[in-house]
Amino acid sequence: MPDYHAALVIDIGTTNCKVSCYSCHDASVLEVRKFPTPTISSDKGEVDFDIEALWQALRLVMAELVASVPFPVKNISIASFGESGVFVDKGGRHSYPDAGLV
């Protein structure tokens, strides 16, 4: 019996983020969404990624894709650039303030 479920592929890029949904049955593209990668700037002009805005945008786009594709999503793959990241606590909340650009 064919495997009728889907996979989300999240690509977090420097300029844009893309979330694609693929059929795990035949690897066809079911749907793709793209949005600009959110950034924040310090008073000194330093630019970093706005992790909270990125997370909220990803949650929204993933929910839209899951609701719109014909198969249940059972897999998620994430690709990113460089070594950027954020520390979170056991509850998934930021454990380092956004205001301090690192």
GROMACS elastic network, one bead per residue, 0.5 to 0.9 nm:
[ bonds ]
;  ai    aj funct       b0    kb
    1     4     6  0.88250   500
    2    25     6  0.62409   500
    3     6     6  0.89419   500
    3    23     6  0.88214   500
    3    24     6  0.65194   500
    3    25     6  0.51312   500
    3    26     6  0.88783   500
    4    23     6  0.71160   500
    4    24     6  0.64912   500
    4    25     6  0.55330   500
    4    26     6  0.89747   500
    4    70     6  0.89081   500
    4    71     6  0.61254   500
    4    72     6  0.78486   500
    5    22     6  0.86692   500
    5    23     6  0.61903   500
    5    24     6  0.56074   500
    5    25     6  0.69594   500
    5    70     6  0.83797   500
    5    72     6  0.51156   500
    5    73     6  0.58177   500
    5    74     6  0.64301   500
    5    75     6  0.85759   500
    6    21     6  0.65662   500
    6    22     6  0.54711   500
    6    24     6  0.51761   500
    6    25     6  0.79350   500
    6    27     6  0.88045   500
    6    30     6  0.84434   500
    6    66     6  0.88798   500
    6    69     6  0.80604   500
    6    70     6  0.84792   500
    6    71     6  0.57289   500
    6    72     6  0.58724   500
    6    74     6  0.60983   500
    6    75     6  0.68508   500
    6    76     6  0.89906   500
    7    20     6  0.81741   500
    7    21     6  0.55907   500
    7    22     6  0.52860   500
    7    23     6  0.65314   500
    7    24     6  0.64738   500
    7    72     6  0.84979   500
    7    73     6  0.53961   500
    7    74     6  0.60234   500
    7    76     6  0.56083   500
    7    77     6  0.76297   500
    8    19     6  0.66827   500
    8    20     6  0.56507   500
    8    22     6  0.65276   500
    8    62     6  0.78797   500
    8    65     6  0.84729   500
    8    66     6  0.86243   500
    8    73     6  0.69706   500
    8    74     6  0.82754   500
    8    75     6  0.62353   500
    8    77     6  0.62816   500
    8    78     6  0.84320   500
    9    18     6  0.80411   500
    9    19     6  0.56322   500
    9    20     6  0.51249   500
    9    21     6  0.62954   500
    9    22     6  0.78261   500
    9    75     6  0.84380   500
    9    76     6  0.58486   500
    9    78     6  0.59384   500
    9    79     6  0.77550   500
   10    17     6  0.74388   500
   10    18     6  0.59408   500
   10    20     6  0.65602   500
   10    21     6  0.88849   500
   10    58     6  0.85117   500
   10    76     6  0.74951   500
   10    77     6  0.60856   500
   10    79     6  0.61046   500
   10    80     6  0.82340   500
   11    16     6  0.84400   500
   11    17     6  0.56116   500
   11    18     6  0.51361   500
   11    19     6  0.62999   500
   11    20     6  0.83482   500
   11    77     6  0.85120   500
   11    78     6  0.60193   500
   11    80     6  0.58580   500
   11    81     6  0.85981   500
   12    15     6  0.85260   500
   12    16     6  0.68314   500
   12    18     6  0.66179   500
   12    19     6  0.85470   500
   12    37     6  0.74516   500
   12    78     6  0.76820   500
   12    79     6  0.61988   500
   12    81     6  0.67693   500
   13    16     6  0.51470   500
   13    17     6  0.53063   500
   13    18     6  0.78890   500
   13    36     6  0.87814   500
   13    37     6  0.68958   500
   13    79     6  0.84122   500
   13    80     6  0.61535   500
   13    81     6  0.59609   500
   14    17     6  0.78478   500
   14    36     6  0.87160   500
   14    37     6  0.65093   500
   14    49     6  0.86624   500
   14    80     6  0.86584   500
   14    81     6  0.69605   500
   15    35     6  0.88165   500
   15    36     6  0.59373   500
   15    37     6  0.54175   500
   15    38     6  0.84725   500
   16    34     6  0.67863   500
   16    35     6  0.56177   500
   16    38     6  0.84396   500
   17    33     6  0.83969   500
   17    34     6  0.56094   500
   17    35     6  0.54438   500
   17    36     6  0.60691   500
   17    37     6  0.56268   500
   17    54     6  0.88163   500
   17    58     6  0.85102   500
   18    32     6  0.70799   500
   18    33     6  0.57313   500
   18    35     6  0.66226   500
   18    36     6  0.87918   500
   19    31     6  0.84697   500
   19    32     6  0.57948   500
   19    33     6  0.53194   500
   19    34     6  0.63744   500
   19    35     6  0.89203   500
   19    58     6  0.79951   500
   19    61     6  0.73206   500
   19    62     6  0.72768   500
   19    65     6  0.84471   500
   20    29     6  0.72677   500
   20    30     6  0.76699   500
   20    31     6  0.58979   500
   20    33     6  0.64012   500
   20    34     6  0.85587   500
   20    65     6  0.83047   500
   21    28     6  0.86464   500
   21    29     6  0.60769   500
   21    30     6  0.54043   500
   21    31     6  0.52930   500
   21    32     6  0.62697   500
   21    33     6  0.88644   500
   21    65     6  0.71299   500
   21    66     6  0.84259   500
   21    69     6  0.79153   500
   21    73     6  0.83811   500
   22    25     6  0.87227   500
   22    26     6  0.83902   500
   22    27     6  0.56262   500
   22    28     6  0.55391   500
   22    30     6  0.52710   500
   22    31     6  0.72821   500
   22    32     6  0.89366   500
   23    26     6  0.58555   500
   23    28     6  0.53434   500
   23    29     6  0.65069   500
   23    30     6  0.64420   500
   23    71     6  0.77107   500
   23    73     6  0.89710   500
   24    27     6  0.53658   500
   24    28     6  0.78504   500
   25    28     6  0.80165   500
   27    30     6  0.88482   500
   29    32     6  0.75651   500
   30    69     6  0.66905   500
   30    70     6  0.85245   500
   31    65     6  0.71901   500
   31    68     6  0.84527   500
   31    69     6  0.74730   500
   32    65     6  0.81192   500
   33    61     6  0.70037   500
   33    62     6  0.89743   500
   33    65     6  0.81234   500
   34    61     6  0.85554   500
   35    38     6  0.86597   500
   35    57     6  0.81375   500
   36    39     6  0.89893   500
   37    49     6  0.74130   500
   37    50     6  0.82109   500
   37    53     6  0.88089   500
   37    54     6  0.67261   500
   38    48     6  0.87590   500
   38    49     6  0.59497   500
   38    50     6  0.53432   500
   38    51     6  0.76804   500
   38    52     6  0.89175   500
   38    53     6  0.62026   500
   38    54     6  0.58130   500
   38    57     6  0.87624   500
   39    47     6  0.66230   500
   39    48     6  0.55732   500
   39    51     6  0.81066   500
   39    53     6  0.82896   500
   39    54     6  0.85036   500
   40    46     6  0.83056   500
   40    47     6  0.57049   500
   40    48     6  0.55075   500
   40    49     6  0.59432   500
   40    50     6  0.54178   500
   40    98     6  0.88848   500
   40   101     6  0.88117   500
   41    44     6  0.78759   500
   41    45     6  0.57985   500
   41    46     6  0.54295   500
   41    48     6  0.64342   500
   41    49     6  0.86411   500
   41    50     6  0.89924   500
   41   101     6  0.83142   500
   42    45     6  0.52325   500
   42    46     6  0.51913   500
   42    47     6  0.65360   500
   42    48     6  0.83402   500
   42    99     6  0.76879   500
   42   100     6  0.82468   500
   42   101     6  0.70437   500
   43    46     6  0.74003   500
   44    47     6  0.89964   500
   46   101     6  0.75188   500
   47   101     6  0.78207   500
   48    51     6  0.88085   500
   48   101     6  0.65552   500
   48   102     6  0.79811   500
   49    52     6  0.88884   500
   49    53     6  0.86707   500
   49    54     6  0.78054   500
   49    84     6  0.83740   500
   50    53     6  0.54535   500
   50    54     6  0.60627   500
   50    55     6  0.86325   500
   50    98     6  0.75617   500
   51    55     6  0.60525   500
   51    56     6  0.86062   500
   51    85     6  0.82893   500
   51    86     6  0.73710   500
   51    94     6  0.89781   500
   51    98     6  0.78522   500
   52    55     6  0.50904   500
   52    56     6  0.61900   500
   52    57     6  0.85948   500
   52    94     6  0.84733   500
   52    98     6  0.84357   500
   53    56     6  0.51400   500
   53    57     6  0.60923   500
   53    58     6  0.85247   500
   54    57     6  0.51792   500
   54    58     6  0.60911   500
   54    59     6  0.85690   500
   55    58     6  0.51214   500
   55    59     6  0.61057   500
   55    60     6  0.86508   500
   56    59     6  0.51114   500
   56    60     6  0.62501   500
   56    61     6  0.87012   500
   57    60     6  0.51867   500
   57    61     6  0.61749   500
   57    62     6  0.84948   500
   58    61     6  0.51757   500
   58    62     6  0.58925   500
   58    63     6  0.83894   500
   59    62     6  0.52244   500
   59    63     6  0.60668   500
   59    64     6  0.85977   500
   60    63     6  0.52218   500
   60    64     6  0.62228   500
   60    65     6  0.87187   500
   61    64     6  0.50748   500
   61    65     6  0.61821   500
   61    66     6  0.85965   500
   62    65     6  0.51389   500
   62    66     6  0.60673   500
   62    67     6  0.85312   500
   63    66     6  0.51662   500
   63    67     6  0.61459   500
   63    68     6  0.86199   500
   64    67     6  0.52225   500
   64    68     6  0.61787   500
   64    69     6  0.88426   500
   65    68     6  0.50822   500
   65    69     6  0.61486   500
   66    69     6  0.58304   500
   66    70     6  0.85738   500
   66    71     6  0.83132   500
   66    72     6  0.71624   500
   66    73     6  0.64514   500
   67    70     6  0.82909   500
   67    72     6  0.89058   500
   68    71     6  0.89525   500
   69    72     6  0.75765   500
   69    73     6  0.84383   500
   73    76     6  0.78995   500
   80    83     6  0.83001   500
   80    84     6  0.85579   500
   81    84     6  0.74873   500
   86    94     6  0.70652   500
   86    95     6  0.80615   500
   86    96     6  0.73713   500
   87    92     6  0.88502   500
   87    93     6  0.83461   500
   87    94     6  0.59743   500
   87    95     6  0.55926   500
   87    96     6  0.63235   500
   88    91     6  0.75663   500
   88    92     6  0.52077   500
   88    93     6  0.51331   500
   88    95     6  0.50335   500
   88    96     6  0.76423   500
   89    92     6  0.52609   500
   89    93     6  0.54692   500
   89    94     6  0.64477   500
   89    95     6  0.57717   500
   90    93     6  0.74824   500
   91    94     6  0.89415   500
   92    95     6  0.87162   500
   94    97     6  0.69836   500
   94    98     6  0.82878   500
   96    99     6  0.88179   500
   96   100     6  0.80921   500
   97   100     6  0.60237   500
   97   101     6  0.85343   500
   98   101     6  0.66657   500
